[in-house]
Amino acid sequence: MIKTNKNLSIEAFRFIIICFICIWHFDGHCGILQRGYLGVDFFFILSGMLLYKSSIKENALNSVDYTLKKFFRFFPEYVFCMLFLYICQLFTGSLTLSVETIERFISEMLMLQNVGLWMDGRNWALWYICVLIVGGGLIYSFLKYDKRLSLHVIMPLLVILGFSFLFKFNKENHIESFAQSALISLPLLRGLCDMSLGVLCMAVFIKKKESMTRFLYLWSVASIISLILFLRQIFVNENDDSYCLIFLPILLMSLFLEGTILNKLFRSKIWIFLGSISFEMYLVHVPILGIINVIKSVFFINGYILTIIYLCAVFLLAILLKRMIIILNRFLGVTSL
């Protein structure tokens, strides 16, 4: 048994799901994935589960400190990738300096993308990070203000009413939308609903964990079925996004539950490393995508080969970025957050 504080099965799925998202954003050059965007919901729900665990610790931070800690934890790598993309686009001529560009740069740098007044940035995939910071801060604030009210009223209402609005607004049973409704940004609403669902799942998990361990076989079967059906959603183009809200909670709780098949399946140390660079892979994949698209416009390369080159580039740059940040933190004397 490997001695580590990391949940190896969670780390494994973080890496696998981030690969799905990267391939999805590659614009279907080889047509492998149909709805890779559902991977974002996996991360939002997982974030809600971990957020709840953080909020109930004895030494839990207050809402402001928690949000600022998240902001500054992500900020160096976030800004580096944003600047890298802006520089690449300036050199390729796809970006011109203007007042609008500067304004967008400021809102994007402050992690305000797709949270309300400010919409898409140049590194458009980073809306997830912005919603994670802003939405996560709100969810954490609810829990710190009144945990009982949040778990019994606010979070259930967000899940039921929020998701109902999202799917009704899209009219095609799709959860992915970057529109702005009269009251709220839909990406922000999606993040709030997903994270609320994650909070509720972890609250139930902690309270009923002992009872759940008596039914490991049932949880193992349910998690494998959920995984198969979730993968089918990603690979098959059908209008049934809402079912991921059933499959993902079952899958994630089974990964946290020691003794299930999926929890025991991933026992190699390599998952600790691969899971640790999933955030960096998400950050760099859009800039790399832009470079690959320029190469594709000059050279004819088979779609499958191009996808492999793209994933390898994302993987290597993610490792380099993480190493750079570790060295920078050591140089500045900054401890890991």
N, C-alpha and C positions, 0 to 999 in steps of 0.2 A: 504494500500500500504506500502510495506517495504522500509524504507529509507536506501539506501546503494549505494555506488559508484560502486558496482559490478553489472555486468549484470547477473542476476540469470539464465537466459536461457543458456548463454554461459558457466557458471559454471556447470550447470547440464550436458550439453553435454561433457564438458571436463571430468567429472567423468565417464559418460556412455561410451565414446569412449576409455578411458584408460582401462576400464574393458574389452572391446573387444580386445584390444591389448594384455593385460595380458593373456586372455584365448587363443588367437591365438598362443602366444609363448609357451603355455603349450603343444604344439606338438600334439594337437588333441586327447587327452586321451578320450574324449567323442564325438569327431567329430561334435561339434556344429558349429564352424565357418570354412569357406573355404578360405576367403581372409581378415582376420583381419588386415593385414598389411596396408590396405587402411586407417585405423585410423590415421596412421602417417601423411598422406597427409592432413587430417583434421587439425592437429596441425600445420603443416608447413604453410598452407594457413592462418589459424588464426593468427599465429605469424607474417606473412607478413602484415596483416591488422593492427595489433597493432603496429608493427614497423613503419608503415607509419604515424599513429597518433602521435607517439612519435617524429618523425622527423619534424613535422610541428608545434610543440609547440614553443611558444615564447622563452622559456628558454631551447630549445633542446640542448642536448650535442653534442660535436663534435664527429667524427667517432671513434677516439681512445678511448675517455672516455666512449662512449656508449658501445663499445666492451668489454672494461675492466670491466665496471660495470656488464655486463651480466656474464662475466667469473667469477668474484669474488662472484657474487650472487649464482651461481650454484656450485662453487668449493667445499665448505665444505661438503655438502651432497654427491656430486659426488665422492669425494675422500674417504669418509667414506664407501660408498657402494662398491667402488672398492676394498678397503682394506679388507672389510668383505668377499667379494667373494674370493680374493686371499687366505685368511686365511682358509676359508672353503675348498677350493680345495687342499691346502697343507695338511690339516688333512685327507681328504678323499683319498689322493694319486693320484688325477687326475692332479696335477701340481707338477713339479719338478723344483728346483732352477737351473738355468743355465744362461749363458750370454744372450741368446735369450729372456729368461723370463724377465730379468732385463731391457733389451732394450724395450721390449714390454710394460713393466710396466711404463717406463719413457714417452713413446709416448702417452700411454693411460692416464696417470696422467695429461699431458699437454693438454688434449682434442684435440688430433690430429687424432683420429681414423676415418678412412674412408674419409679423406679430400684430399687425394692425394698420397703422398709417403708412408704413414702409413695406413695399412688396419686394419682388425678386431682386437679387443682387447679381453680380457678374458670376460669382461662384455659386450658382443657383442651388446646388445640392445642400449648401450649408444652412438652408432654412431650418433643417432638422436641429442643428446645434442651437440656433436662435430660439426656437420654440422650446427646446429642452431647458434652456436657461430661464426664459421668462415663464413658461408654463409650469416648469418644475418648481420655480420659486413660489408661484401662486399656490400650487398644491401643498407644498411644504408649509406655507403660511396658514392655510386652512387647518392642517393637522396640528400645528403648534398652538393655534388660537383656541380650538375646541375639537379635540380628537373624536370624542363621542358624536358630536353633531356632524363632523365631516364624514365619518364612517357610516353613520346611519341615515343621513339625509343628503348632504352636499354631493358626495361622490356617487351614490346610486342615481341621483337625479342627473348628474353630468353624464353618466354612462347611458342612461335610458333616453333622456331627452336630447342630449348632444348627438349621439349616434343616429337617432331617429331623424334629426334635422339634417345631418350630413348626407345620409342616404336619400332622403327626400329631396334635398337640394340638387343632388347630382342626377336623380331620376333614372339612373342606370345601375343602381346598387353598387356604385364604385365609391371607395373611401378616399381616393386620391383626387383632390381638387385644390387649386390655388386661387380660387375666387375670393372676393370680399363681400360678405353679406352685409345687411344694414347694420348689424350689431357687432360682428366679430369676424376676424380673419379665419377662414375655414382651416388653413393649416394649423393655426393656433388651437382652434376648437378640436381638431383631430388629436393633437398632442395632449390636450387637457383630458379628453375622454379616454384615450389609451392609458395615460398615466394613472388616471382615477381607477380604471379597471385593474391595473397592476397593483395599486394600493389595496384595493378590496381583496384581490387574490392573496397577497402576502398576509393581510390581516387574518383571513380565514386559515391560511396555511399555518401560521404561528399558533393560532388558537386550537386547531384541530390536527396538528402534526402527529401527535401520539396516536390518535384514532386512525389516521391515514396509513400509518406504518403497518397496521393490521391487514391492510388490503393491498400489499405491494404488487401482487400478481395482477389484480384488477387495474391498478394504476399503470402498470407496465403495458398491459394490453391497450388500455385507453390512450396512452401516450403514443404508442406505435401507430395506432389507427389515426390519431390526430396528426401525427407527423406526415403520414402518407397522404392524407386528405389535404393538408396544408401545402405540401409539395405539388400536389395535383393543381391546386389553385394557382401556384406560381407558374407552372408549365403549360396550363390549359387556359385558353382565352374564353372565359365564361363570366357572366355578370352575377357573381355570387360572393363578392368581397366580404359580406357581413358574416359569413361562416368562419372567417379567420378569428373572429372574436370569441368563438367557441373553442377552436382548435388550439390557438396560441396559449390561452391560460392553462389548459390541461397539459400541454407540452411543457410549459415553463415550470409549473408546479411539480411535475414529475422529474424534471431536471434537478430541482432543489431537494426532492425527497430521496434520501439515501436508501439504496437498495433496489431501486427500479432498474429495469434493463438499460434504459438510456443513461441513467446516472452512472451505472457501472461500466458502460461500453467504452467510454473515453477515459482511459487511465494513463495515457502517455504524457510525459513532461512537455512534449512539443506543443500541446494545446495551450499551455501557459504562455509560451512565447507568441504563438499565432493569435491567440485571443488578445494579447497585450498590444498588438499593432493594428487591431481592427479600427480603432478611432483614427489613427494616422492614415490608414487605407481609405477611409471615407473622406478625409480632408483632401488627399492628393488626387483622387481619381478623376475629378473634373478637369484640373489643369492638364493631367496626362491625356485625358480624352481629347482635349483641344490639340495637343501636339500630334497625337495619332491621326486625327482627322486631316491635319496638314500633310502628314506623310502619305496618307491614303489618296489625297488629291494629286500627288505627284507620281506615286508608284501604285501599280495594280497588285494587290495582295489578297489572297483568299481570305474570306470572312472568318473562318475558324482559326487560321494562322494569326490573323490580325488580333483576334480576341485573346489568344495565348500571349502574344507580344504585349498587348495592353495590360493584362493581368500581371505579367512578370514585371513590367515597368512600375505598376502601382505597388506591388509587393516590395520591390527593391527601394523605391523612393520612400515608402512608409518606414522601412527599417532605418534608412538614412536619416529621415526626419526625427524619428524617436531618439536615435543616438545623438543627434545634434542638440536636442533639447536637454537630454541628460547631461551632456558635457557643459552646456550653457548654465544649467542650474548649479552644477558643481563649481563652475567658475565664479558664479555670483553668490555662492553660498546659500542657495535656496533649497530648502528641504522639500521632498515630494509631498504634494497635497493629497 
